[in-house]
């Protein structure tokens, strides 16, 4: 409504002045209401948007991503650390309990002294000479590993080709007889034989990959290999082994004649196809070095593919002994975005739209308040001019 129209309305009808004033204040109050509403919404959205932005920025950095997620999880319930320590001790998993103690120490979470003493005693017992010897022998004989000692025994057996020959002969005979065959164990054992040969040639240079392959094989045997990773590794293993040649190799092979059997198996092994499995073994070895054998087994259980294991290796290198605790709390979410990037981007978009609403409301409120102030000053000057004119007319009439 223009100033001339408003003036005409006021002259034509005194009630119009009140209506115009009411309309102005209605517009101002509407703008103020919008500003308050958008500000309240923005205050609710900003924390989520900030978290979403940080998570998106850290999506390719497992260490930073896990820290952000731990902030959220432990911020809501710090007692989770103590609860998990108690559960780990009850399950006789001193390594996991100690991992949570390291996490608590890193995040300044207070723990009872008696609980710390129990964890310390459990770790000492698990690392005792008698316990190590027993587990080493178990790993050497059975080829199954779930801790450092048993893995040492398993790797020792595989380095002397006993373990891999045993697995290749067993699974190869199943294959030759048409029985159910674990082709993944077969492929890993065949790849292990080649890596073992490289280990001897390089004087131990390929030992980490050798240990990693042994652990993947053991995880498969005890059912601790994630479904996605097992499917991928199974495809890779099929490419490594020439089935007809292997069947011929194991037909006369024996664990009692390892040299002869290994030579026959090598002919059925496609070295050029083993690159992906060897890389997997190296990444598993990196996890084992920083987070321990059980940390590597935890990784293999949740991993859906080799990229997850590579991410876990980066996480373990950054977090060290805390890795198992982090994996226990976050699962696969410690390695990658559990929430879709699109959902996180929606929070950022919502925050931007709400901020736009706040700025628009500020602009509208400022314009309308300024207009009201200008109209008020203009009306005041008009009244003064009218008063001066009336006084002048009155003076002129008095003089006349």
C-alpha positions as CSV (number, residue, x, y, z in Angstrom):
1,X,0.0,0.0,0.0
2,X,1.5,3.3,-1.1
3,X,1.9,6.4,1.1
4,X,-0.6,8.4,-1.1
5,X,-3.2,5.6,-0.7
6,X,-2.6,5.5,3.0
7,X,-3.0,9.3,3.3
8,X,-6.2,9.3,1.2
9,X,-7.6,6.5,3.4
10,X,-6.8,8.5,6.6
11,X,-8.4,11.6,5.1
12,X,-11.4,9.7,3.9
13,X,-12.0,7.7,7.0
14,X,-10.3,8.1,10.4
15,X,-10.8,4.4,11.0
16,X,-8.5,3.6,8.1
17,X,-5.5,4.9,10.0
18,X,-6.0,2.3,12.7
19,X,-6.4,-0.4,10.0
20,X,-3.2,0.6,8.2
21,X,-1.3,0.6,11.5
22,X,-2.7,-2.9,12.4
23,X,-1.6,-4.2,9.0
24,X,1.9,-2.9,9.5
25,X,2.3,-4.5,12.9
26,X,0.8,-7.8,11.5
27,X,3.4,-7.9,8.8
28,X,6.2,-7.2,11.4
29,X,4.9,-9.8,13.8
30,X,4.7,-12.3,11.0
31,X,8.3,-11.7,10.1
32,X,9.4,-11.9,13.8
33,X,7.4,-15.2,14.2
34,X,9.2,-16.6,11.2
35,X,12.5,-15.5,12.5
36,X,11.9,-17.2,15.9
37,X,10.6,-20.4,14.4
38,X,13.5,-20.7,11.9
39,X,16.0,-20.0,14.7
40,X,14.5,-22.7,16.9
41,X,14.6,-25.2,14.1
42,X,18.2,-24.2,13.2
43,X,19.3,-24.8,16.8
44,X,17.9,-28.3,16.6
45,X,19.4,-29.1,13.1
46,X,22.9,-27.6,13.5
47,X,24.3,-30.3,15.8
48,X,23.1,-33.0,13.5
49,X,24.4,-31.2,10.5
50,X,27.8,-30.5,12.1
51,X,28.1,-34.2,12.9
52,X,27.0,-35.2,9.4
53,X,29.5,-32.9,7.9
54,X,32.3,-34.3,10.1
55,X,31.3,-37.9,9.3
56,X,31.2,-37.2,5.5
57,X,34.6,-35.5,5.7
58,X,36.1,-38.5,7.5
59,X,34.4,-41.2,5.4
60,X,37.7,-42.2,3.8
61,X,39.7,-42.2,7.1
62,X,38.7,-45.1,9.4
63,X,40.6,-43.7,12.4
64,X,38.9,-40.3,12.3
65,X,35.5,-41.9,11.5
66,X,35.8,-44.3,14.4
67,X,36.7,-41.4,16.8
68,X,33.6,-39.5,15.7
69,X,31.3,-42.5,16.2
70,X,32.9,-43.3,19.6
71,X,32.1,-39.7,20.7
72,X,28.5,-40.4,19.9
73,X,28.2,-43.8,21.4
74,X,30.2,-43.2,24.6
75,X,28.8,-39.7,25.0
76,X,25.4,-41.3,25.4
77,X,26.5,-44.2,27.7
78,X,30.1,-44.1,29.1
79,X,29.2,-47.2,31.2
80,X,29.5,-49.3,28.0
81,X,33.2,-49.6,28.6
82,X,32.9,-51.1,32.1
83,X,30.1,-53.4,31.0
84,X,32.1,-54.7,28.1
85,X,35.1,-55.3,30.3
86,X,33.0,-57.4,32.7
87,X,31.6,-59.3,29.7
88,X,35.1,-60.0,28.3
89,X,36.4,-61.2,31.6
90,X,33.4,-63.5,32.0
91,X,34.1,-64.9,28.5
92,X,37.8,-65.4,29.5
93,X,38.9,-62.9,26.8
94,X,41.6,-61.0,28.6
95,X,42.8,-59.4,25.4
96,X,39.5,-57.8,24.7
97,X,39.1,-56.6,28.3
98,X,42.6,-55.0,28.1
99,X,41.6,-53.3,24.9
100,X,38.7,-51.7,26.6
101,X,41.0,-50.6,29.4
102,X,43.2,-48.9,26.9
103,X,40.2,-47.2,25.3
104,X,39.0,-46.0,28.7
105,X,42.4,-44.6,29.5
106,X,42.6,-42.8,26.2
107,X,39.2,-41.2,26.8
108,X,39.7,-40.4,30.4
109,X,36.9,-42.8,31.5
110,X,37.4,-43.7,35.2
111,X,37.3,-47.5,36.0
112,X,37.2,-49.2,39.5
113,X,40.6,-50.2,40.8
114,X,39.5,-53.8,41.5
115,X,38.3,-54.1,37.9
116,X,41.7,-52.9,36.6
117,X,43.4,-55.5,38.9
118,X,41.3,-58.3,37.6
119,X,42.1,-57.4,34.0
120,X,45.8,-57.2,34.8
121,X,45.8,-60.6,36.4
122,X,43.9,-62.1,33.5
123,X,46.3,-60.7,31.0
124,X,49.3,-62.1,33.0
125,X,47.7,-65.5,33.1
126,X,47.0,-65.5,29.3
127,X,50.6,-64.5,28.6
128,X,52.1,-67.0,30.9
129,X,54.7,-69.5,29.6
130,X,52.6,-72.6,30.3
131,X,49.5,-71.1,28.5
132,X,51.6,-70.0,25.5
133,X,53.2,-73.4,25.1
134,X,49.8,-75.2,25.3
135,X,48.3,-72.9,22.7
136,X,51.4,-73.1,20.4
137,X,51.1,-76.9,20.4
138,X,47.4,-76.7,19.6
139,X,48.0,-74.4,16.7
140,X,50.8,-76.5,15.4
141,X,48.9,-79.8,15.5
142,X,45.4,-78.7,14.6
143,X,46.1,-75.7,12.4
144,X,43.5,-73.6,14.3
145,X,44.4,-70.2,15.8
146,X,42.6,-67.8,18.0
147,X,45.4,-66.1,19.8
148,X,49.1,-65.2,19.4
149,X,50.4,-68.5,20.7
150,X,48.2,-70.7,18.6
151,X,48.8,-68.6,15.5
152,X,52.6,-69.0,16.1
153,X,52.1,-72.7,16.0
154,X,49.9,-72.6,12.9
155,X,52.4,-70.4,11.1
156,X,55.3,-72.6,12.1
157,X,53.4,-75.6,10.7
158,X,52.6,-73.7,7.5
159,X,56.2,-72.5,7.1
160,X,57.4,-76.1,7.1
161,X,54.6,-76.8,4.6
162,X,53.0,-79.3,6.9
163,X,49.8,-77.4,7.5
164,X,49.3,-76.4,3.9
165,X,50.1,-79.8,2.5
166,X,47.7,-81.3,5.0
167,X,44.9,-79.0,4.0
168,X,45.5,-79.3,0.2
169,X,45.7,-83.1,0.4
170,X,42.5,-83.3,2.5
171,X,40.4,-80.9,0.4
172,X,42.0,-82.1,-2.8
173,X,40.9,-85.7,-2.1
174,X,37.4,-84.5,-1.3
175,X,37.4,-82.8,-4.7
176,X,38.8,-85.8,-6.5
177,X,36.1,-88.1,-4.9
178,X,33.3,-85.7,-5.7
179,X,32.7,-85.0,-2.0
180,X,31.9,-81.6,-0.5
181,X,35.0,-79.5,-0.7
182,X,36.0,-76.3,0.9
183,X,37.5,-74.6,-2.1
184,X,38.4,-71.5,-0.2
185,X,40.6,-73.5,2.3
186,X,42.0,-75.3,-0.7
187,X,42.9,-72.1,-2.6
188,X,44.4,-70.4,0.5
189,X,46.5,-73.5,1.3
190,X,47.8,-73.5,-2.3
191,X,48.5,-69.8,-2.2
192,X,50.2,-70.3,1.1
193,X,52.6,-72.9,-0.4
194,X,53.7,-70.4,-3.0
195,X,54.1,-67.6,-0.4
196,X,56.1,-70.1,1.8
197,X,58.5,-70.6,-1.0
198,X,58.9,-66.8,-1.4
199,X,59.5,-66.5,2.3
200,X,62.4,-68.9,2.1
201,X,63.8,-67.1,-0.9
202,X,63.5,-63.7,0.7
203,X,64.7,-64.9,4.1
204,X,61.5,-64.1,5.8
205,X,60.4,-61.1,3.7
206,X,57.1,-62.7,2.8
207,X,56.4,-63.9,6.3
208,X,53.7,-61.3,7.1
209,X,51.7,-62.4,4.1
210,X,52.3,-66.0,5.0
211,X,50.9,-65.4,8.6
212,X,48.0,-63.4,7.2
213,X,46.9,-66.2,4.8
214,X,47.2,-68.7,7.6
215,X,44.9,-66.6,9.8
216,X,42.3,-66.2,7.0
217,X,42.4,-70.0,6.5
218,X,41.9,-70.6,10.2
219,X,39.1,-68.1,10.4
220,X,37.4,-70.0,7.6
221,X,37.8,-73.3,9.4
222,X,36.2,-72.1,12.6
223,X,33.5,-70.2,10.9
224,X,34.7,-66.7,11.7
225,X,35.1,-65.4,8.2
226,X,32.5,-62.9,7.2
227,X,30.0,-64.0,4.5
228,X,30.9,-61.3,2.0
229,X,34.7,-61.8,2.5
230,X,34.3,-65.5,2.2
231,X,32.4,-65.2,-1.0
232,X,35.1,-62.9,-2.5
233,X,37.9,-65.1,-1.3
234,X,36.2,-68.2,-2.7
235,X,36.0,-66.6,-6.1
236,X,39.7,-65.6,-5.9
237,X,40.7,-69.1,-4.7
238,X,38.9,-70.8,-7.7
239,X,41.1,-68.7,-10.0
240,X,44.3,-69.8,-8.2
241,X,43.8,-73.6,-8.6
242,X,43.7,-75.6,-11.8
243,X,41.2,-78.3,-10.6
244,X,42.1,-81.1,-13.0
245,X,45.8,-80.8,-12.4
246,X,45.3,-80.6,-8.6
247,X,43.2,-83.8,-8.7
248,X,46.0,-85.6,-10.3
249,X,48.5,-84.1,-7.9
250,X,46.6,-85.2,-4.8
251,X,45.8,-88.6,-6.1
252,X,49.2,-89.9,-5.2
253,X,50.2,-87.1,-2.7
254,X,50.7,-87.6,1.0
255,X,51.5,-85.4,4.0
256,X,54.3,-87.9,4.7
257,X,56.0,-87.0,1.4
258,X,55.7,-83.2,1.5
259,X,58.5,-82.5,-1.0
260,X,57.0,-84.6,-3.7
261,X,53.5,-83.5,-3.0
262,X,54.4,-79.8,-3.0
263,X,56.1,-80.1,-6.4
264,X,53.0,-81.7,-7.9
265,X,50.7,-79.1,-6.3
266,X,52.8,-76.2,-7.6
267,X,52.1,-77.3,-11.2
268,X,48.4,-76.8,-10.4
269,X,48.8,-73.4,-8.8
270,X,48.5,-70.3,-11.0
271,X,50.9,-67.9,-9.3
272,X,49.8,-64.9,-11.4
273,X,46.2,-65.2,-10.1
274,X,47.2,-65.1,-6.4
275,X,47.9,-61.4,-6.2
276,X,44.6,-60.5,-4.6
277,X,44.8,-63.2,-1.9
278,X,48.4,-62.2,-1.1
279,X,47.4,-58.6,-0.7
280,X,44.6,-59.8,1.6
281,X,47.1,-61.7,3.6
282,X,49.4,-58.7,4.0
283,X,46.5,-56.5,5.2
284,X,45.5,-59.2,7.8
285,X,49.1,-59.3,8.9
286,X,49.1,-55.5,9.4
287,X,46.0,-55.8,11.6
288,X,47.6,-58.6,13.5
289,X,50.7,-56.7,14.2
290,X,48.9,-53.7,15.7
291,X,45.7,-55.2,17.2
292,X,46.7,-58.8,17.8
293,X,45.4,-62.1,16.4
294,X,42.0,-61.8,17.9
295,X,41.7,-58.3,16.5
296,X,42.4,-59.7,13.1
297,X,39.8,-62.4,13.6
298,X,37.3,-59.8,14.7
299,X,38.0,-57.9,11.5
300,X,37.6,-61.0,9.3
301,X,34.3,-61.8,10.9
302,X,32.8,-58.4,10.0
303,X,34.6,-57.6,6.8
304,X,32.5,-57.9,3.6
305,X,35.5,-57.7,1.2
306,X,39.2,-57.0,0.9
307,X,38.6,-53.2,1.1
308,X,37.1,-53.6,4.6
309,X,40.3,-55.5,5.7
310,X,42.5,-52.7,4.2
311,X,40.5,-50.1,6.1
312,X,40.8,-52.2,9.3
313,X,44.6,-52.2,8.8
314,X,44.6,-48.4,8.6
315,X,42.4,-48.3,11.7
316,X,44.7,-50.7,13.6
317,X,47.8,-48.7,12.7
318,X,46.2,-45.6,14.1
319,X,44.4,-47.1,17.2
320,X,46.7,-50.0,18.2
321,X,45.5,-51.9,21.2
322,X,42.2,-50.0,21.3
323,X,41.2,-51.6,17.9
324,X,39.3,-54.6,19.3
325,X,37.3,-52.4,21.7
326,X,36.4,-50.1,18.9
327,X,35.4,-53.0,16.6
328,X,33.3,-54.5,19.4
329,X,31.4,-51.2,20.0
330,X,31.0,-50.1,16.4
331,X,31.2,-53.3,14.3
332,X,31.6,-52.7,10.6
333,X,30.6,-49.1,11.3
334,X,34.2,-48.5,12.5
335,X,35.4,-49.1,9.0
336,X,32.9,-47.2,6.8
337,X,29.7,-45.1,6.9
338,X,26.9,-47.1,8.4
339,X,24.5,-44.3,7.5
340,X,24.1,-43.5,3.8
341,X,25.9,-40.5,2.5
342,X,22.6,-39.3,1.1
343,X,21.0,-39.3,4.5
344,X,23.9,-37.3,6.0
345,X,23.7,-34.9,3.1
346,X,20.0,-34.3,3.9
347,X,21.0,-33.0,7.3
348,X,23.4,-30.5,5.7
349,X,20.8,-29.5,3.1
350,X,18.2,-29.0,5.9
351,X,20.6,-26.9,7.9
352,X,21.3,-24.7,4.8
353,X,17.6,-24.3,4.0
354,X,16.8,-23.4,7.7
355,X,19.7,-20.9,7.7
356,X,18.3,-19.4,4.5
357,X,14.9,-19.1,6.3
358,X,16.6,-17.3,9.3
359,X,18.4,-14.9,7.0
360,X,15.2,-14.2,5.0
361,X,13.2,-13.6,8.2
362,X,15.9,-11.2,9.4
363,X,15.8,-9.4,6.1
364,X,12.0,-9.2,6.1
365,X,11.9,-8.1,9.8
366,X,14.5,-5.4,9.3
367,X,12.8,-4.1,6.2
368,X,9.4,-3.9,7.8
369,X,10.7,-2.3,11.1
370,X,12.7,0.2,9.0
371,X,9.6,1.0,6.9
372,X,7.5,1.4,10.1
373,X,10.1,3.7,11.6
374,X,10.4,5.8,8.4
375,X,6.6,6.0,8.2
376,X,6.5,7.1,11.8
377,X,9.1,9.9,11.2
378,X,7.3,11.0,8.0
379,X,4.0,11.2,9.9
380,X,5.6,13.1,12.7
381,X,7.1,15.7,10.2
382,X,3.7,16.0,8.5
383,X,2.0,16.7,11.8
384,X,4.6,19.3,12.7
385,X,4.2,20.9,9.3
386,X,0.4,20.9,9.7
387,X,0.7,22.4,13.2
388,X,3.1,25.1,11.9
389,X,0.7,25.9,9.1
390,X,-2.3,26.1,11.5
391,X,-0.3,28.4,13.8
392,X,0.6,30.6,10.8
393,X,-3.0,30.8,9.6
394,X,-4.1,31.6,13.1
395,X,-1.5,34.4,13.4
396,X,-2.5,35.8,10.1
397,X,-6.2,35.8,11.1
398,X,-5.4,37.5,14.4
399,X,-3.4,40.3,12.6
400,X,-6.2,40.7,10.1
